[in-house]
């Protein structure tokens, strides 16, 4: 199984160096992506008592992507990023790629952060205060994948999340996701992928490309859930199969993927697209719309439909503790909106 998560602590000596996003395509590899306000050449150093590796850039840039391989899981490493200019810019900290985080872990899910970097930053600050081990994003990260200024805003807004690994899904605003696949290094083919942390299996789908029963994505998904033995199976993608808001139900997701989830014991389905919070129960399975990361909120057309709902900016904190999975929705002020348990099916 590829990848797990990195824990990272950093000190920014200059504000010119803004926000590192950390992703991992495999258990021996970590990618660092970051943004600087001026074009500079940066070097990355990763080391500990028994390991040392240096990775260098060849030309100045505002956007930086460097990868370090030959790492070992469950080992602590230090890193240092140095950028050359009239003034030296340095970012340094620690990270690791553990296989087993223990019987208790916390992770956060949020989505639809596009279009409003100021609100996005406020959301990530509250997320950071919850000290998650990793963060998932349900898609529509930026307004336009091809518009580089949108990605600059993303890096600025995610500065509080620079100490956690980032797991995104592709939204309709990412479209072909060319810059997405540059800045994020993910398991599998990066378009859709899976990873396992402890007893939790995460499956991230791409509902912008084919997922019909004859598609490679559907065949991959079916094979994965048929042979899965994880305590909890959590699936995430952008377009919700059930929604009582502006976009409504995603018909093809509901008719093609939901029967597969129900048949093979998926426990939790996470999506975005509608810019609000909705917790929906259907045939014993929990579906949650998490789309309050920055884009303008949408109203709930039928408040009697969801078990719980909220028309505002938000995120959901999940806490796994000795076989129990609890979810809590918080608003942008850190106030609790909804709390629930998910039980393995």
C-alpha positions in Angstrom: 0.0 0.0 0.0 1.4 3.4 -1.0 1.9 6.4 1.2 0.8 7.5 4.6 1.2 10.8 6.4 4.0 13.1 7.4 4.1 15.2 10.6 5.9 18.5 10.0 6.9 21.4 12.3 8.3 24.5 10.6 9.8 27.9 11.3 9.5 30.6 8.7 12.4 33.0 9.0 11.1 35.2 6.1 7.5 35.8 5.0 8.7 35.6 1.4 8.6 31.8 1.8 4.9 30.9 2.2 3.3 27.6 3.0 4.7 24.2 2.2 2.2 21.6 1.0 3.3 18.1 1.7 2.1 15.0 -0.2 3.4 11.5 -0.5 2.9 9.1 -3.4 4.5 6.1 -1.5 5.8 5.1 1.9 9.4 6.0 0.9 8.8 9.3 -0.9 7.7 12.8 0.1 7.1 15.8 -2.2 7.4 19.4 -0.9 5.6 22.1 -2.9 5.8 25.8 -1.9 5.4 29.3 -3.1 7.7 32.4 -2.8 6.6 35.9 -3.5 9.6 36.5 -5.7 11.4 34.2 -8.2 14.3 32.5 -6.4 16.4 29.3 -6.5 15.8 27.0 -3.6 17.5 23.9 -2.3 16.0 21.1 -0.1 18.0 19.2 2.6 16.5 16.1 4.3 18.6 14.4 7.0 18.9 12.6 10.3 21.6 10.7 12.1 21.7 7.9 9.5 20.5 9.7 6.3 21.3 12.8 4.3 20.0 13.9 0.9 20.1 17.2 -0.9 17.9 18.2 -3.9 18.6 21.4 -5.9 16.7 23.6 -8.2 18.3 24.8 -11.5 16.5 28.1 -12.2 14.5 30.8 -10.3 10.8 30.3 -9.8 7.9 31.4 -7.6 6.5 27.9 -7.5 8.7 25.1 -6.2 8.4 21.3 -6.3 11.1 19.0 -5.0 10.9 15.3 -4.1 12.9 13.2 -1.8 12.9 9.4 -2.1 14.8 6.5 -0.3 13.1 7.4 3.0 12.0 4.8 5.5 8.6 4.7 7.3 8.3 5.3 11.0 11.6 7.3 11.0 11.9 11.0 12.0 13.7 13.3 9.5 14.6 16.9 9.6 14.4 19.2 6.6 15.7 22.6 5.6 14.7 24.7 2.6 17.1 27.5 1.6 16.3 30.0 -1.1 19.0 32.2 -2.6 18.5 36.0 -3.3 19.7 39.3 -1.9 18.4 38.0 1.5 18.5 34.3 2.5 15.0 32.7 3.0 14.9 29.6 5.2 12.2 27.1 6.1 13.0 24.2 8.4 11.3 21.5 10.4 10.7 17.8 10.9 8.6 15.1 9.3 8.0 11.3 9.3 6.0 8.8 7.3 4.6 6.3 9.9 2.7 3.2 9.1 0.9 2.9 12.5 -0.2 6.1 14.2 -1.7 4.0 17.1 -5.3 3.5 18.2 -6.1 7.2 18.3 -5.8 9.7 15.4 -7.5 12.9 14.2 -8.0 14.1 10.6 -10.0 16.9 9.1 -12.0 17.1 5.9 -13.0 20.4 4.1 -13.7 21.4 0.6 -14.7 24.0 -2.1 -12.1 26.5 -0.9 -12.0 28.3 -4.3 -12.7 32.0 -4.9 -12.2 33.5 -1.5 -8.6 33.1 -0.1 -9.4 35.3 3.0 -12.1 33.0 4.1 -10.1 30.0 3.1 -7.2 31.2 5.4 -9.7 31.7 8.3 -10.9 28.1 7.8 -7.4 26.6 7.8 -6.4 28.5 10.9 -9.3 26.9 12.8 -8.5 23.5 11.3 -4.9 23.9 12.5 -6.0 24.6 16.0 -7.6 21.1 16.1 -4.1 19.5 15.4 -5.1 16.9 12.8 -2.5 14.4 11.6 -3.6 14.9 8.0 -6.2 16.9 6.0 -8.5 15.8 3.1 -10.0 18.2 0.6 -13.2 17.3 -1.3 -12.3 19.3 -4.5 -12.7 22.7 -6.1 -9.4 23.7 -4.5 -9.0 26.7 -6.8 -11.4 28.5 -9.2 -9.3 27.5 -12.2 -6.5 25.0 -12.4 -4.9 26.8 -15.3 -4.9 30.2 -13.6 -1.6 30.4 -11.7 -2.6 33.3 -9.5 -5.3 31.1 -8.0 -2.6 28.6 -7.0 -0.6 31.4 -5.4 -3.7 32.3 -3.3 -4.1 28.6 -2.4 -0.5 28.4 -1.0 -1.0 31.6 1.0 -4.3 30.4 2.4 -2.9 27.0 3.4 0.0 28.3 5.5 -1.6 27.1 8.7 -1.7 23.5 7.2 2.0 23.4 6.5 2.4 20.9 9.3 0.2 18.1 7.9 0.0 15.9 4.8 -2.7 17.0 2.3 -5.0 14.6 0.4 -7.2 16.2 -2.3 -9.8 15.1 -4.7 -10.2 16.6 -8.1 -13.2 19.0 -8.4 -14.9 20.3 -11.5 -13.0 23.6 -11.2 -9.7 21.6 -11.4 -10.9 20.2 -14.8 -7.8 18.6 -16.5 -5.9 19.1 -13.2 -2.5 19.8 -14.8 -1.2 22.2 -12.1 -3.0 20.0 -9.5 -0.9 17.0 -10.5 2.2 19.2 -10.5 1.8 20.5 -7.0 0.4 17.3 -5.5 2.2 14.0 -5.6 -0.3 11.2 -4.8 -0.5 7.4 -4.8 -1.6 5.4 -7.9 -2.3 7.4 -11.0 -3.0 10.6 -8.9 -6.4 11.1 -10.6 -7.9 8.5 -8.3 -6.1 6.6 -5.5 -6.2 4.9 -2.1 -4.2 4.9 1.0 -4.4 3.2 4.4 -3.7 4.6 7.8 -4.0 2.2 10.7 -7.4 0.5 10.4 -8.8 3.2 8.1 -8.9 2.7 4.3 -9.3 5.9 2.3 -10.5 5.8 -1.4 -10.3 9.0 -3.4 -12.2 9.0 -6.7 -12.4 11.4 -9.6 -16.0 12.0 -10.7 -14.9 14.3 -13.5 -13.7 11.3 -15.5 -15.4 8.0 -16.5 -16.6 5.9 -13.6 -19.2 3.8 -15.5 -19.1 0.0 -15.1 -16.8 -0.4 -18.1 -14.3 2.2 -17.0 -10.9 1.5 -15.5 -11.8 3.6 -12.5 -14.9 1.5 -11.7 -13.0 -1.8 -12.2 -10.3 -0.5 -9.9 -12.8 0.6 -7.3 -14.7 -2.7 -7.4 -11.6 -4.8 -7.0 -10.5 -2.7 -4.1 -13.7 -2.8 -2.1 -14.2 -6.5 -2.8 -10.9 -7.5 -1.3 -10.9 -4.8 1.5 -10.5 -5.9 5.1 -10.1 -2.5 6.8 -12.0 -1.7 9.9 -13.5 1.5 8.2 -13.7 2.3 4.5 -14.0 5.9 3.7 -14.7 7.1 0.1 -14.2 10.7 -1.0 -15.0 12.5 -4.3 -16.4 15.9 -5.4 -20.0 15.4 -6.7 -22.5 14.2 -4.0 -24.8 11.3 -4.7 -27.4 12.9 -2.4 -27.8 16.6 -1.8 -30.7 18.9 -0.8 -29.1 22.0 -2.1 -28.5 23.9 -5.4 -26.7 21.1 -7.4 -28.9 18.3 -6.0 -28.2 14.6 -6.4 -25.5 13.6 -8.9 -27.5 11.1 -10.9 -24.8 8.9 -12.3 -22.9 8.8 -9.0 -26.1 7.7 -7.3 -27.1 5.1 -9.8 -23.6 3.6 -10.5 -21.4 4.1 -7.4 -23.9 3.9 -4.5 -25.0 0.3 -5.2 -21.3 -0.6 -5.1 -20.8 1.2 -1.8 -23.9 -0.6 -0.3 -22.9 -4.0 -1.5 -19.3 -4.0 -0.3 -19.6 -2.3 3.0 -18.3 1.2 2.5 -18.9 3.0 5.8 -18.6 6.7 5.0 -18.9 8.8 1.8 -17.5 12.4 1.7 -18.2 14.9 -1.1 -18.4 18.7 -1.7 -19.7 20.7 -4.7 -22.7 22.2 -2.9 -21.3 24.9 -0.6 -22.8 23.8 2.7 -22.8 21.0 5.2 -25.2 18.1 4.9 -25.2 14.8 6.8 -27.5 12.3 5.1 -28.3 8.7 6.0 -29.4 6.4 3.2 -29.7 2.6 3.5 -27.5 2.5 6.6 -24.7 4.5 5.0 -23.6 8.0 6.0 -23.1 10.6 3.3 -21.7 14.0 4.1 -21.5 17.1 1.9 -18.5 19.2 3.1 -18.3 22.3 0.9 -17.7 25.3 3.2 -14.0 26.0 2.7 -14.3 29.5 1.1 -16.7 29.6 -1.9 -19.9 31.5 -1.4 -22.4 29.3 0.7 -25.5 27.8 -0.8 -28.8 27.4 0.9 -30.5 24.1 1.8 -33.7 23.7 -0.3 -35.2 21.0 1.9 -34.0 21.3 5.5 -36.1 18.2 6.4 -34.0 16.0 4.1 -30.6 15.9 5.8 -30.2 14.6 9.4 -28.2 17.7 10.0 -27.2 20.7 7.8 -25.5 24.1 8.0 -25.4 27.0 5.5 -22.0 28.5 6.3 -18.2 28.0 6.2 -17.1 24.9 8.0 -15.0 21.7 8.2 -15.4 18.3 9.8 -13.0 16.8 12.4 -12.9 13.0 12.6 -11.5 11.3 15.6 -10.7 7.6 15.6 -10.3 5.9 19.0 -10.0 2.2 19.5 -12.4 1.2 16.8 -14.8 4.1 17.2 -15.1 6.9 14.6 -16.6 10.2 15.7 -17.2 13.2 13.4 -17.7 16.8 14.5 -18.6 19.7 12.2 -17.2 23.1 13.2 -17.9 26.6 11.8 -15.4 29.2 11.0 -15.3 30.4 14.6 -14.6 26.9 15.9 -18.1 26.5 17.3 -19.6 23.0 17.1 -22.4 22.5 14.5 -23.0 18.8 14.5 -21.6 15.7 16.1 -22.1 12.0 15.2 -20.6 8.5 15.2 -19.9 6.3 12.2 -20.2 2.6 12.8 -18.5 -0.1 10.7 -20.9 -1.9 8.4 
